[in-house]
């Protein structure tokens, strides 16, 4: 089918996470009782620090016994080698780990800047997975798939730190995986200036699917995500069409995928 481009439509591939209220219909709306980033702990050779909680509704904390000042990937973590997130020219590691008390952590370990991690929670029964990429804007992002949504985080060398990217209304930005009307997944594509991130939405009409995508721009300062142009990728597609399958993706970039230990 011919690809059709439209501008200014209201598709919102994001959801926002709060514990007390749900709203919908606009960028940054809270529509998922999903994962809630809590605190970020830096572990480098020089210092250890903890950031401000991600939102007033955050209730968790980094797990006791988490990595110390010179630690790397924790024992027993599910980890994967990924792209160079800290800009030192060497590949880094994204990982997921828990402890006997049930705390769940998402972390990044780099050669030059040590280890950072953040706690998360999820009501989904699935184990989580994570991937990472550096977008065309220069933003090093980490994507946490909790089963019902994919939460968007950013790695910052300053600190260093790992924390949620926020939408234009200030709420943590995430991609729905079909559990809300706002999308079914995400994808990344390499273009001339680098990697571009898209929220995908596959909508069924009988046995046929229409797939649209909305580009997600993460600011050069790595702090804000904003929806861009919406594009209709195809119409009248079958369920096994590669375009429909790609619209249910949850990873970005060429790095490995870390899986949470069971």
N, C-alpha and C positions, 0 to 999 in steps of 0.2 A: 504493500500500500504506500501511497505517497505520504511523505512526512509533511505535517502541517505545523507551522510555528504560530504561536499566539503570544501576546504580551498582556501582563497585568491581570492574569487570572488568579483565582483565590486558592488554588491548591496549596496546601500547607503540609509538607512531609514531616513536620516536626511535632513532637509532643513535649510538654513540660511537666516536671515532676514536683508535686507538692503533696503533703500528707493530709491537708485539711479541706481542700476544695478542688473541684473539677470545673473547667470551663472549656468552651470550644469555639471554633469559627474564625480564629485570627492567628497570625504568627505569634508564637510564644504562648499559645493557650495551654492550659493545664488539662490534659485529657488522659493521663495514664497513671495508675497507682503503682508504677514500676520502680526501677532502681533509683536510689537517691544518694548521690555522692556525699561523703561526709567530710573527713579531714584528709589532708595531704601531708605526708611526712617525708622529709628529705633526709637521705642518708648519704653523706659524702665524707671524704677523708678529713674535712675541716670542721664540719658542724652538723648539728641535727636541729631541725625546726619544724613547727607545725603551722599550717596555714589556718585562716579563718574558715569556719564551716561554710559549705557551699550555699546553704540557704537557711532561713530561720526555722524551717521544718526539719532540718537534718537532726537525726537523733543518735546516729552511730558514731564510732570513733575508730581510729586505726587500731588494729589488733594488738593486745599486749604480747610482748615477745617478738614483735616484728623486727625487721633488719636493723642492726646497729650502725654506728658511724662509718664502718669500713666494710659493711656487708654488701654482697651482691644479690643474686637471685636466691630466694630462700630455699632450703631443702624441701623437696617434695612438691615444689611449684610446677604448674604446667607452663612451659615457656616456649618461645619461638624466636629465632633470629629475624630481625626486621631491618628496615632501612635506617640510614644515619639520621637520627632525630636531633642530636646535639651539635651537628655541623663540624665534627672533628675528622670527617672522612672515613670513619669506620662504622660498620654495622652495629646496631644496638639490639637489645633484647626486650621483648614485651612479655609479661607473665601474669599469672593468676594464682593465688594461693589462699588457703584458709587455715584455721587452727581448730583445736579440740573444743573451743568455746563457741564455734560457729561463725566467727568473724570471716569476712570475705574481702580480699584485697586485690586491686588491679595495680600493677607496677611496671616501671620502666627502669632498666639498668643500662647505663652507658659506660664506656671505657674511661672517658675523661671527666664525667660529672657525677659518678656514683649512681645511687639508687633512689628513686622516689616512688611513692605509692599512695593510693587513696582507698578508703573503705567504701563498699557499696552494699546495698541490699536489693533483693528482688523477690516478688511474690510468685514468679514463674517457677515451675517445677524443674525446668531444664538446667543443666550446668551451663555456665557462661563461656564465651570465647572472646578473643580480642585480636585485632589487627591494627597496624599503624601505617601511616603514609605522610609524606611531605607534599602539601598542595602547591599549586602554582603561585599562590600568594606568599609562600614561604612558611606557612603555618604547619608545624609538625603535629599531626592529630593522631589520637588513639580512639578506636571505635570499639565499644564494649557491647557485645550482643548478649542480652540477658534472656532471650527467648521470645519476648513480646515486643521489644523495642531495642534499638541500638542507640546507646548514649554516646554523645560526641564530647571528647576530652581534648585538651591541648597540653603538650609538653613545653615547658619554658626552661631555657638554660639558666635564666636569672633565678637564683634561689638555690638549686633548681626546684621546680614544682610540677605537679600534675593535677589539673583541675578541670571542671566542666566549662565548655564553651557555652555562652549564653546567647539567647535570641535577642531581637531588638527590644523586647519588653522586659528583658532582664532575667527570664527564667532559663534553666538549663535546657539545651537544645538536644532533641533526640529524633530518631526516625521510627515511625510506626512499622510494624511487620504484619499489618493486616488486622490488627485488633482495634483499630480506630478507622474512621473514614479518610485519614490523611495520608495513607501510603502503604505499600507492601514491602518496601526494601530500599536499598541504595546501591549505587554503583559508582565507580571512578573510571574516567577515561583520560588517556594521555593525549594532549594537544601540543601545539608548537611551543607554548610557553610553560608547559608542565602538566601536572595532574589536576583534573577538575572533578569535583564531587557533586553527585546528583541524588535527589530523593526520587524514588520510582513509585509508580502507582499503576497496578494492573487491575482493571475493572471488568467484570464479566457481564455480558448481556447474552443470556442463554449459553451457548457453547462457544461464543466468540468473545475475545478480549480486546479492549482498547488500553494501550499503554502510554502513559504520559510521564514526563520527568521534569523536575524543577531543579535548576542549578542552585547549589548552596555555596554562597561566598563567605569564606572565613577571613576576617580582616587581617591585614598585614601585621597588626599588633596581636593577632591570635586570640582576641578576646570576645568577638561578636560574630555570630552567624546570621546571614540575611538571605532570604529567598530572592532568586533572580528570575530569569525568563523561564516560562513553562513551554515545553515542546511536546507535541503529540508524536510519539515515535512510530506507532502503527495502530491500525484498526482492523477488525475482522480476523484477529489472530487466533490460532488454535492454542489449547493449553500446553502443548508440547513444543510450541514455537520457541526458538532460542531467545527471542526478545521478551517473551512472557516469563521464561525461566530466569533471565537476567534481572527482571524487575523484582524478583524475590531475593536478591543478593544481600549479604550482610557484611562484606569485607571490602577493603579498599587498598589498592597498591599491590606491589610485587612482594612484599614481605610475608613471612610466615604467619600462621594463625596459632595463637596460644589457646589451649583448652583447659578449663578449670578442672583440677583433679576431682575424681568422684569420691 
